[in-house]
Amino acid sequence: MGETQHGALARLSKCVQGGRFHFAREHTEIARLSEALREAEEAGADDARADAHKHLGTVHVLRGEPGEGLRQYERGLSLYEAT
C-alpha cells in the first residue's frame, strides 16, 4: 500500500473511531466521511473508498434516509467486490 493510500485509510479511521460514530452530529460525520472519500478517491485507495461508502450508508440510515443509505451501501459493496 502506498503512502497516500495509507494516509487515506488513517484519515478514514479517525472518522470511524473504532467503528462507532458520534451520531448526534450526523451532519458533521457526513462532511468528514465525504472528505475522507474524496481523499481516498484521489489516492486510488478503493478499500478506503468502500469503507467510507459503508459508513456513509449507516449515517444516512440513522438519519432516516434509507434510500441514500442503500445507495451508499451498494457503492461500497461494488468496491469491496472489485478489490
Backbone atoms as SQL, in Angstrom:
CREATE TABLE atoms (id INTEGER PRIMARY KEY, chain TEXT, resi INTEGER, resn TEXT, atom TEXT, x REAL, y REAL, z REAL);
INSERT INTO atoms VALUES
  (1, 'A', 1, 'MET', 'N', 0.857, -1.172, 0.000),
  (2, 'A', 1, 'MET', 'CA', 0.000, 0.000, 0.000),
  (3, 'A', 1, 'MET', 'C', 0.893, 1.222, 0.000),
  (4, 'A', 2, 'GLY', 'N', 0.613, 2.169, -0.894),
  (5, 'A', 2, 'GLY', 'CA', 1.401, 3.382, -0.988),
  (6, 'A', 2, 'GLY', 'C', 1.144, 4.312, 0.180),
  (7, 'A', 3, 'GLU', 'N', 2.047, 5.277, 0.351),
  (8, 'A', 3, 'GLU', 'CA', 1.932, 6.226, 1.451),
  (9, 'A', 3, 'GLU', 'C', 0.625, 7.023, 1.358),
  (10, 'A', 4, 'THR', 'N', 0.220, 7.399, 0.162),
  (11, 'A', 4, 'THR', 'CA', -1.015, 8.164, 0.004),
  (12, 'A', 4, 'THR', 'C', -2.215, 7.323, 0.394),
  (13, 'A', 5, 'GLN', 'N', -2.228, 6.052, -0.004),
  (14, 'A', 5, 'GLN', 'CA', -3.329, 5.166, 0.372),
  (15, 'A', 5, 'GLN', 'C', -3.352, 4.966, 1.880),
  (16, 'A', 6, 'HIS', 'N', -2.177, 4.793, 2.471),
  (17, 'A', 6, 'HIS', 'CA', -2.101, 4.612, 3.921),
  (18, 'A', 6, 'HIS', 'C', -2.656, 5.845, 4.636),
  (19, 'A', 7, 'GLY', 'N', -2.324, 7.036, 4.134),
  (20, 'A', 7, 'GLY', 'CA', -2.826, 8.265, 4.733),
  (21, 'A', 7, 'GLY', 'C', -4.338, 8.366, 4.639),
  (22, 'A', 8, 'ALA', 'N', -4.898, 7.950, 3.493),
  (23, 'A', 8, 'ALA', 'CA', -6.352, 7.985, 3.329),
  (24, 'A', 8, 'ALA', 'C', -7.025, 7.040, 4.312),
  (25, 'A', 9, 'LEU', 'N', -6.439, 5.862, 4.501),
  (26, 'A', 9, 'LEU', 'CA', -7.000, 4.915, 5.467),
  (27, 'A', 9, 'LEU', 'C', -6.907, 5.463, 6.888),
  (28, 'A', 10, 'ALA', 'N', -5.809, 6.125, 7.204),
  (29, 'A', 10, 'ALA', 'CA', -5.644, 6.690, 8.543),
  (30, 'A', 10, 'ALA', 'C', -6.696, 7.771, 8.803),
  (31, 'A', 11, 'ARG', 'N', -6.948, 8.610, 7.808),
  (32, 'A', 11, 'ARG', 'CA', -7.958, 9.659, 7.983),
  (33, 'A', 11, 'ARG', 'C', -9.353, 9.057, 8.117),
  (34, 'A', 12, 'LEU', 'N', -9.624, 8.000, 7.358),
  (35, 'A', 12, 'LEU', 'CA', -10.925, 7.347, 7.476),
  (36, 'A', 12, 'LEU', 'C', -11.088, 6.745, 8.864),
  (37, 'A', 13, 'SER', 'N', -10.033, 6.142, 9.395),
  (38, 'A', 13, 'SER', 'CA', -10.150, 5.527, 10.716),
  (39, 'A', 13, 'SER', 'C', -10.425, 6.568, 11.790),
  (40, 'A', 14, 'LYS', 'N', -9.931, 7.793, 11.603),
  (41, 'A', 14, 'LYS', 'CA', -10.257, 8.863, 12.556),
  (42, 'A', 14, 'LYS', 'C', -11.754, 9.156, 12.531),
  (43, 'A', 15, 'CYS', 'N', -12.359, 9.077, 11.344),
  (44, 'A', 15, 'CYS', 'CA', -13.804, 9.322, 11.234),
  (45, 'A', 15, 'CYS', 'C', -14.592, 8.223, 11.939),
  (46, 'A', 16, 'VAL', 'N', -14.125, 7.009, 11.794),
  (47, 'A', 16, 'VAL', 'CA', -14.874, 5.864, 12.304),
  (48, 'A', 16, 'VAL', 'C', -14.705, 5.714, 13.807),
  (49, 'A', 17, 'GLN', 'N', -13.526, 6.006, 14.325),
  (50, 'A', 17, 'GLN', 'CA', -13.213, 5.922, 15.756),
  (51, 'A', 17, 'GLN', 'C', -13.656, 4.598, 16.359),
  (52, 'A', 18, 'GLY', 'N', -13.045, 3.525, 15.875),
  (53, 'A', 18, 'GLY', 'CA', -13.323, 2.216, 16.449),
  (54, 'A', 18, 'GLY', 'C', -14.668, 1.651, 16.042),
  (55, 'A', 19, 'GLY', 'N', -15.226, 2.121, 14.937),
  (56, 'A', 19, 'GLY', 'CA', -16.482, 1.574, 14.454),
  (57, 'A', 19, 'GLY', 'C', -17.717, 2.252, 15.004),
  (58, 'A', 20, 'ARG', 'N', -17.531, 3.299, 15.818),
  (59, 'A', 20, 'ARG', 'CA', -18.688, 3.981, 16.399),
  (60, 'A', 20, 'ARG', 'C', -18.626, 5.457, 16.045),
  (61, 'A', 21, 'PHE', 'N', -19.718, 5.984, 15.564),
  (62, 'A', 21, 'PHE', 'CA', -19.817, 7.395, 15.216),
  (63, 'A', 21, 'PHE', 'C', -20.417, 8.175, 16.375),
  (64, 'A', 22, 'HIS', 'N', -20.283, 9.451, 16.302),
  (65, 'A', 22, 'HIS', 'CA', -20.985, 10.337, 17.215),
  (66, 'A', 22, 'HIS', 'C', -22.267, 10.747, 16.491),
  (67, 'A', 23, 'PHE', 'N', -23.305, 9.933, 16.606),
  (68, 'A', 23, 'PHE', 'CA', -24.491, 10.100, 15.782),
  (69, 'A', 23, 'PHE', 'C', -25.287, 11.354, 16.107),
  (70, 'A', 24, 'ALA', 'N', -25.018, 12.005, 17.207),
  (71, 'A', 24, 'ALA', 'CA', -25.703, 13.256, 17.485),
  (72, 'A', 24, 'ALA', 'C', -25.245, 14.343, 16.515),
  (73, 'A', 25, 'ARG', 'N', -24.134, 14.099, 15.846),
  (74, 'A', 25, 'ARG', 'CA', -23.588, 15.083, 14.906),
  (75, 'A', 25, 'ARG', 'C', -23.508, 14.476, 13.507),
  (76, 'A', 26, 'GLU', 'N', -24.608, 13.928, 13.016),
  (77, 'A', 26, 'GLU', 'CA', -24.592, 13.238, 11.725),
  (78, 'A', 26, 'GLU', 'C', -24.097, 14.121, 10.597),
  (79, 'A', 27, 'HIS', 'N', -24.507, 15.385, 10.594),
  (80, 'A', 27, 'HIS', 'CA', -24.081, 16.276, 9.505),
  (81, 'A', 27, 'HIS', 'C', -22.572, 16.452, 9.503),
  (82, 'A', 28, 'THR', 'N', -21.971, 16.509, 10.687),
  (83, 'A', 28, 'THR', 'CA', -20.513, 16.608, 10.778),
  (84, 'A', 28, 'THR', 'C', -19.860, 15.326, 10.282),
  (85, 'A', 29, 'GLU', 'N', -20.435, 14.187, 10.652),
  (86, 'A', 29, 'GLU', 'CA', -19.878, 12.908, 10.215),
  (87, 'A', 29, 'GLU', 'C', -19.979, 12.760, 8.700),
  (88, 'A', 30, 'ILE', 'N', -21.097, 13.208, 8.123),
  (89, 'A', 30, 'ILE', 'CA', -21.234, 13.127, 6.667),
  (90, 'A', 30, 'ILE', 'C', -20.157, 13.977, 6.004),
  (91, 'A', 31, 'ALA', 'N', -19.917, 15.163, 6.516),
  (92, 'A', 31, 'ALA', 'CA', -18.881, 16.031, 5.941),
  (93, 'A', 31, 'ALA', 'C', -17.506, 15.390, 6.077),
  (94, 'A', 32, 'ARG', 'N', -17.200, 14.833, 7.237),
  (95, 'A', 32, 'ARG', 'CA', -15.886, 14.210, 7.459),
  (96, 'A', 32, 'ARG', 'C', -15.712, 12.974, 6.579),
  (97, 'A', 33, 'LEU', 'N', -16.755, 12.155, 6.498),
  (98, 'A', 33, 'LEU', 'CA', -16.664, 10.959, 5.663),
  (99, 'A', 33, 'LEU', 'C', -16.601, 11.310, 4.185),
  (100, 'A', 34, 'SER', 'N', -17.295, 12.349, 3.784),
  (101, 'A', 34, 'SER', 'CA', -17.235, 12.787, 2.390),
  (102, 'A', 34, 'SER', 'C', -15.831, 13.264, 2.043),
  (103, 'A', 35, 'GLU', 'N', -15.199, 13.958, 2.964),
  (104, 'A', 35, 'GLU', 'CA', -13.815, 14.392, 2.756),
  (105, 'A', 35, 'GLU', 'C', -12.875, 13.184, 2.701),
  (106, 'A', 36, 'ALA', 'N', -13.074, 12.224, 3.592),
  (107, 'A', 36, 'ALA', 'CA', -12.251, 11.007, 3.566),
  (108, 'A', 36, 'ALA', 'C', -12.454, 10.259, 2.248),
  (109, 'A', 37, 'LEU', 'N', -13.684, 10.242, 1.762),
  (110, 'A', 37, 'LEU', 'CA', -13.985, 9.592, 0.485),
  (111, 'A', 37, 'LEU', 'C', -13.256, 10.296, -0.652),
  (112, 'A', 38, 'ARG', 'N', -13.298, 11.616, -0.659),
  (113, 'A', 38, 'ARG', 'CA', -12.597, 12.383, -1.699),
  (114, 'A', 38, 'ARG', 'C', -11.097, 12.095, -1.677),
  (115, 'A', 39, 'GLU', 'N', -10.515, 12.075, -0.491),
  (116, 'A', 39, 'GLU', 'CA', -9.085, 11.799, -0.368),
  (117, 'A', 39, 'GLU', 'C', -8.753, 10.377, -0.802),
  (118, 'A', 40, 'ALA', 'N', -9.613, 9.427, -0.457),
  (119, 'A', 40, 'ALA', 'CA', -9.397, 8.041, -0.867),
  (120, 'A', 40, 'ALA', 'C', -9.484, 7.912, -2.386),
  (121, 'A', 41, 'GLU', 'N', -10.412, 8.648, -3.003),
  (122, 'A', 41, 'GLU', 'CA', -10.530, 8.638, -4.461),
  (123, 'A', 41, 'GLU', 'C', -9.262, 9.188, -5.100),
  (124, 'A', 42, 'GLU', 'N', -8.756, 10.298, -4.558),
  (125, 'A', 42, 'GLU', 'CA', -7.527, 10.900, -5.081),
  (126, 'A', 42, 'GLU', 'C', -6.341, 9.961, -4.929),
  (127, 'A', 43, 'ALA', 'N', -6.330, 9.184, -3.849),
  (128, 'A', 43, 'ALA', 'CA', -5.223, 8.270, -3.572),
  (129, 'A', 43, 'ALA', 'C', -5.369, 6.942, -4.314),
  (130, 'A', 44, 'GLY', 'N', -6.541, 6.704, -4.890),
  (131, 'A', 44, 'GLY', 'CA', -6.779, 5.417, -5.538),
  (132, 'A', 44, 'GLY', 'C', -6.908, 4.277, -4.540),
  (133, 'A', 45, 'ALA', 'N', -7.356, 4.596, -3.330),
  (134, 'A', 45, 'ALA', 'CA', -7.480, 3.610, -2.255),
  (135, 'A', 45, 'ALA', 'C', -8.910, 3.065, -2.238),
  (136, 'A', 46, 'ASP', 'N', -9.161, 2.060, -3.066),
  (137, 'A', 46, 'ASP', 'CA', -10.515, 1.520, -3.190),
  (138, 'A', 46, 'ASP', 'C', -11.030, 0.913, -1.895),
  (139, 'A', 47, 'ASP', 'N', -10.142, 0.328, -1.090),
  (140, 'A', 47, 'ASP', 'CA', -10.598, -0.239, 0.186),
  (141, 'A', 47, 'ASP', 'C', -11.100, 0.863, 1.120),
  (142, 'A', 48, 'ALA', 'N', -10.420, 1.990, 1.153),
  (143, 'A', 48, 'ALA', 'CA', -10.856, 3.115, 1.973),
  (144, 'A', 48, 'ALA', 'C', -12.138, 3.720, 1.412),
  (145, 'A', 49, 'ARG', 'N', -12.255, 3.774, 0.085),
  (146, 'A', 49, 'ARG', 'CA', -13.492, 4.268, -0.533),
  (147, 'A', 49, 'ARG', 'C', -14.669, 3.383, -0.135),
  (148, 'A', 50, 'ALA', 'N', -14.469, 2.071, -0.190),
  (149, 'A', 50, 'ALA', 'CA', -15.540, 1.136, 0.171),
  (150, 'A', 50, 'ALA', 'C', -15.962, 1.340, 1.619),
  (151, 'A', 51, 'ASP', 'N', -14.997, 1.480, 2.512),
  (152, 'A', 51, 'ASP', 'CA', -15.318, 1.701, 3.927),
  (153, 'A', 51, 'ASP', 'C', -16.071, 3.018, 4.121),
  (154, 'A', 52, 'ALA', 'N', -15.642, 4.067, 3.434),
  (155, 'A', 52, 'ALA', 'CA', -16.315, 5.358, 3.568),
  (156, 'A', 52, 'ALA', 'C', -17.772, 5.264, 3.107),
  (157, 'A', 53, 'HIS', 'N', -18.001, 4.591, 1.977),
  (158, 'A', 53, 'HIS', 'CA', -19.381, 4.429, 1.500),
  (159, 'A', 53, 'HIS', 'C', -20.217, 3.634, 2.505),
  (160, 'A', 54, 'LYS', 'N', -19.616, 2.598, 3.065),
  (161, 'A', 54, 'LYS', 'CA', -20.343, 1.786, 4.061),
  (162, 'A', 54, 'LYS', 'C', -20.759, 2.652, 5.253),
  (163, 'A', 55, 'HIS', 'N', -19.834, 3.442, 5.769),
  (164, 'A', 55, 'HIS', 'CA', -20.130, 4.260, 6.936),
  (165, 'A', 55, 'HIS', 'C', -21.079, 5.410, 6.595),
  (166, 'A', 56, 'LEU', 'N', -20.962, 5.963, 5.397),
  (167, 'A', 56, 'LEU', 'CA', -21.935, 6.971, 4.970),
  (168, 'A', 56, 'LEU', 'C', -23.328, 6.358, 4.902),
  (169, 'A', 57, 'GLY', 'N', -23.418, 5.122, 4.444),
  (170, 'A', 57, 'GLY', 'CA', -24.711, 4.437, 4.414),
  (171, 'A', 57, 'GLY', 'C', -25.316, 4.336, 5.791),
  (172, 'A', 58, 'THR', 'N', -24.514, 3.982, 6.764),
  (173, 'A', 58, 'THR', 'CA', -25.001, 3.851, 8.134),
  (174, 'A', 58, 'THR', 'C', -25.506, 5.188, 8.673),
  (175, 'A', 59, 'VAL', 'N', -24.750, 6.248, 8.444),
  (176, 'A', 59, 'VAL', 'CA', -25.167, 7.565, 8.923),
  (177, 'A', 59, 'VAL', 'C', -26.489, 7.968, 8.276),
  (178, 'A', 60, 'HIS', 'N', -26.624, 7.740, 6.977),
  (179, 'A', 60, 'HIS', 'CA', -27.874, 8.114, 6.303),
  (180, 'A', 60, 'HIS', 'C', -29.061, 7.302, 6.820),
  (181, 'A', 61, 'VAL', 'N', -28.853, 6.024, 7.054),
  (182, 'A', 61, 'VAL', 'CA', -29.948, 5.202, 7.594),
  (183, 'A', 61, 'VAL', 'C', -30.364, 5.721, 8.963),
  (184, 'A', 62, 'LEU', 'N', -29.404, 6.047, 9.796),
  (185, 'A', 62, 'LEU', 'CA', -29.716, 6.549, 11.136),
  (186, 'A', 62, 'LEU', 'C', -30.370, 7.923, 11.093),
  (187, 'A', 63, 'ARG', 'N', -30.150, 8.660, 10.021),
  (188, 'A', 63, 'ARG', 'CA', -30.810, 9.961, 9.849),
  (189, 'A', 63, 'ARG', 'C', -32.221, 9.804, 9.296),
  (190, 'A', 64, 'GLY', 'N', -32.626, 8.565, 9.011),
  (191, 'A', 64, 'GLY', 'CA', -33.952, 8.343, 8.450),
  (192, 'A', 64, 'GLY', 'C', -33.989, 8.499, 6.949),
  (193, 'A', 65, 'GLU', 'N', -32.850, 8.291, 6.303),
  (194, 'A', 65, 'GLU', 'CA', -32.724, 8.405, 4.850),
  (195, 'A', 65, 'GLU', 'C', -32.307, 7.053, 4.272),
  (196, 'A', 66, 'PRO', 'N', -33.206, 6.063, 4.338),
  (197, 'A', 66, 'PRO', 'CA', -32.821, 4.714, 3.928),
  (198, 'A', 66, 'PRO', 'C', -32.460, 4.596, 2.450),
  (199, 'A', 67, 'GLY', 'N', -33.084, 5.391, 1.589),
  (200, 'A', 67, 'GLY', 'CA', -32.757, 5.327, 0.167),
  (201, 'A', 67, 'GLY', 'C', -31.311, 5.709, -0.104),
  (202, 'A', 68, 'GLU', 'N', -30.880, 6.822, 0.492),
  (203, 'A', 68, 'GLU', 'CA', -29.482, 7.247, 0.323),
  (204, 'A', 68, 'GLU', 'C', -28.546, 6.276, 1.033),
  (205, 'A', 69, 'GLY', 'N', -28.974, 5.754, 2.175),
  (206, 'A', 69, 'GLY', 'CA', -28.157, 4.757, 2.863),
  (207, 'A', 69, 'GLY', 'C', -27.922, 3.538, 1.992),
  (208, 'A', 70, 'LEU', 'N', -28.972, 3.062, 1.350),
  (209, 'A', 70, 'LEU', 'CA', -28.849, 1.900, 0.470),
  (210, 'A', 70, 'LEU', 'C', -27.924, 2.201, -0.704),
  (211, 'A', 71, 'ARG', 'N', -28.040, 3.392, -1.286),
  (212, 'A', 71, 'ARG', 'CA', -27.149, 3.756, -2.399),
  (213, 'A', 71, 'ARG', 'C', -25.691, 3.731, -1.957),
  (214, 'A', 72, 'GLN', 'N', -25.428, 4.243, -0.757),
  (215, 'A', 72, 'GLN', 'CA', -24.046, 4.237, -0.257),
  (216, 'A', 72, 'GLN', 'C', -23.562, 2.816, 0.004),
  (217, 'A', 73, 'TYR', 'N', -24.412, 1.983, 0.607),
  (218, 'A', 73, 'TYR', 'CA', -24.043, 0.584, 0.849),
  (219, 'A', 73, 'TYR', 'C', -23.736, -0.131, -0.467),
  (220, 'A', 74, 'GLU', 'N', -24.558, 0.115, -1.488),
  (221, 'A', 74, 'GLU', 'CA', -24.342, -0.547, -2.781),
  (222, 'A', 74, 'GLU', 'C', -23.036, -0.100, -3.426),
  (223, 'A', 75, 'ARG', 'N', -22.709, 1.185, -3.311),
  (224, 'A', 75, 'ARG', 'CA', -21.422, 1.677, -3.845),
  (225, 'A', 75, 'ARG', 'C', -20.263, 1.005, -3.123),
  (226, 'A', 76, 'GLY', 'N', -20.370, 0.922, -1.803),
  (227, 'A', 76, 'GLY', 'CA', -19.312, 0.266, -1.034),
  (228, 'A', 76, 'GLY', 'C', -19.183, -1.207, -1.392),
  (229, 'A', 77, 'LEU', 'N', -20.303, -1.889, -1.534),
  (230, 'A', 77, 'LEU', 'CA', -20.276, -3.308, -1.873),
  (231, 'A', 77, 'LEU', 'C', -19.613, -3.531, -3.224),
  (232, 'A', 78, 'SER', 'N', -19.938, -2.700, -4.196),
  (233, 'A', 78, 'SER', 'CA', -19.333, -2.893, -5.517),
  (234, 'A', 78, 'SER', 'C', -17.821, -2.696, -5.456),
  (235, 'A', 79, 'LEU', 'N', -17.358, -1.769, -4.612),
  (236, 'A', 79, 'LEU', 'CA', -15.922, -1.586, -4.459),
  (237, 'A', 79, 'LEU', 'C', -15.275, -2.749, -3.720),
  (238, 'A', 80, 'TYR', 'N', -15.946, -3.249, -2.680),
  (239, 'A', 80, 'TYR', 'CA', -15.422, -4.429, -1.959),
  (240, 'A', 80, 'TYR', 'C', -15.278, -5.610, -2.913),
  (241, 'A', 81, 'GLU', 'N', -16.292, -5.808, -3.753),
  (242, 'A', 81, 'GLU', 'CA', -16.265, -6.946, -4.677),
  (243, 'A', 81, 'GLU', 'C', -15.184, -6.792, -5.731),
  (244, 'A', 82, 'ALA', 'N', -14.852, -5.550, -6.089),
  (245, 'A', 82, 'ALA', 'CA', -13.837, -5.306, -7.125),
  (246, 'A', 82, 'ALA', 'C', -12.407, -5.433, -6.585),
  (247, 'A', 83, 'THR', 'N', -12.245, -5.354, -5.256),
  (248, 'A', 83, 'THR', 'CA', -10.878, -5.415, -4.714),
  (249, 'A', 83, 'THR', 'C', -10.518, -6.804, -4.251);
